[in-house]
Amino acid sequence: MFRKTVWESSLPQRQCLEALQRALEGPHDWEDVRGAAYGNRFRLKVLTRPRFWRRGRLQYTLYGAITEDGNGRTRITARRFRGCTDPVTFLLLYSLILLMLCIRPELQNLRELPFRAGLALLCCVLAAGADAAGYLFRMEESDRLRTALDNFLRDVLSARETDP
């Protein structure tokens, strides 16, 4: 579900962080790219325009860190989430399913606990499969979103992609 990519920037680490902060806070040309930066870590996401009642919206999320290697070059290590939803929302939703199925006040019999935990895990696996199928079904649109994030990093941080 995650794919690691490595970028190199010609800017120093401090300038990369400042440029990323400015690009995310102020008005910019990339109106679909949103995100936040925390120290040297950042999160970027790009969304498709909502259609009928926000159905069919696709989101592409990228988590990354800006570090400086021993040669004085700035490296941007990013992990791309391949899915239709944000992974944090994904994990929160399915941890809630696990909590609802496994831990209830009226659950007295501990012999039922492994069965209910297995049922919750099965729900999570099916939901992850459905999310991946939705992503694969809309692969062309997903590639457009990935390209938008790549262009954002290329323009804002003067970065180029290297092999991981």
C-alpha positions in Angstrom: 0.0 0.0 0.0 3.0 2.3 0.4 5.7 3.1 -2.1 9.0 4.7 -1.1 10.5 7.4 -3.3 13.6 9.5 -2.8 14.1 13.0 -4.1 17.2 15.2 -4.1 17.1 19.0 -3.9 19.6 21.6 -4.9 18.4 23.8 -2.0 19.8 23.4 1.6 17.6 21.7 4.1 16.5 24.8 5.9 15.5 26.6 2.7 13.5 23.5 1.6 11.6 23.5 4.9 10.9 27.2 4.6 9.8 27.0 0.9 7.5 24.1 1.8 5.9 26.0 4.7 5.4 29.1 2.5 3.9 27.1 -0.3 1.4 25.3 2.0 0.4 28.4 4.0 0.0 31.1 1.4 -1.9 31.3 -1.9 -0.3 29.1 -4.5 -0.8 27.9 -8.0 -1.5 24.3 -6.9 -5.0 24.7 -5.5 -5.6 21.0 -5.3 -2.5 20.3 -3.2 -3.0 20.5 0.6 -0.8 19.5 3.5 1.1 20.4 6.6 4.7 20.4 7.7 5.9 19.5 11.2 9.6 20.1 11.8 11.3 18.2 9.0 8.3 15.9 8.3 5.5 16.8 6.0 2.2 15.4 4.7 0.8 16.3 1.3 -2.5 15.2 -0.3 -4.2 16.0 -3.5 -7.9 15.4 -4.1 -10.1 15.1 -7.1 -13.0 17.5 -7.3 -16.1 16.1 -5.6 -18.7 14.9 -7.9 -22.3 14.0 -7.0 -22.6 14.3 -3.2 -18.8 13.8 -2.8 -19.0 10.3 -4.1 -16.2 8.9 -6.1 -13.6 11.4 -4.7 -10.1 10.1 -5.0 -7.3 11.2 -2.7 -3.5 10.6 -3.1 -1.4 11.1 0.1 2.3 11.4 0.5 4.2 11.4 3.8 7.8 12.5 3.8 10.9 13.8 5.6 13.5 16.3 4.5 17.0 15.4 5.7 20.5 16.3 4.9 22.9 13.5 4.0 26.6 13.4 4.7 27.5 15.1 1.4 25.6 18.3 2.2 22.8 17.5 -0.2 19.2 17.6 0.8 17.2 14.3 0.5 13.4 14.1 0.5 12.3 10.6 1.5 8.6 10.1 0.8 6.2 7.3 1.1 3.2 7.3 -1.1 -0.1 5.8 0.0 -1.8 4.0 -2.8 -5.5 4.2 -1.9 -8.7 6.2 -2.2 -8.7 7.3 1.4 -6.2 8.9 3.8 -4.4 6.2 5.8 -5.0 8.0 9.1 -8.7 8.0 8.5 -8.5 4.4 7.3 -6.8 3.2 10.5 -9.1 5.2 12.8 -12.2 3.8 11.1 -11.1 0.2 11.3 -9.8 0.5 14.8 -13.3 1.6 15.7 -14.7 -1.5 14.0 -12.3 -3.6 16.0 -13.3 -1.9 19.2 -17.1 -2.3 18.5 -16.8 -6.0 17.6 -14.4 -7.1 20.3 -14.7 -5.0 23.4 -18.3 -4.6 24.7 -19.5 -4.3 28.3 -21.9 -7.2 27.8 -19.2 -9.5 26.5 -18.8 -11.9 29.4 -17.5 -15.0 27.6 -13.8 -14.7 26.8 -14.1 -17.7 24.4 -16.0 -15.4 21.9 -13.1 -12.9 21.9 -10.9 -14.6 19.3 -13.9 -15.2 17.0 -14.9 -11.5 17.2 -11.3 -10.3 16.8 -11.0 -12.5 13.7 -14.3 -11.1 12.4 -13.0 -7.6 12.9 -9.8 -8.4 11.1 -11.7 -9.9 8.2 -13.7 -6.7 8.0 -10.5 -4.7 7.8 -9.0 -6.9 5.2 -12.1 -6.7 3.0 -12.2 -2.9 3.4 -8.5 -2.6 2.5 -9.2 -4.9 -0.6 -12.1 -2.7 -1.6 -10.0 0.4 -1.2 -7.2 -1.1 -3.3 -9.7 -2.2 -6.0 -11.2 1.3 -6.2 -7.7 2.7 -6.6 -6.8 0.2 -9.4 -10.1 0.9 -11.1 -9.3 4.6 -11.3 -5.6 4.2 -12.1 -5.6 6.9 -14.8 -7.0 9.5 -12.4 -4.6 8.3 -9.7 -1.6 8.8 -12.0 -2.8 12.4 -12.7 -2.9 13.0 -8.9 0.6 11.5 -8.4 1.9 13.7 -11.2 0.4 16.8 -9.5 2.3 16.0 -6.3 5.5 15.3 -8.2 5.2 18.7 -10.0 4.5 20.4 -6.6 7.7 18.9 -5.1 9.7 19.7 -8.3 8.6 23.3 -8.4 8.6 24.2 -4.7 11.7 22.4 -3.6 13.7 22.3 -6.8 13.8 18.5 -6.4 14.4 15.6 -8.8 13.6 12.0 -8.2 16.4 9.5 -7.7 16.4 5.8 -7.1 15.5 4.7 -3.5 
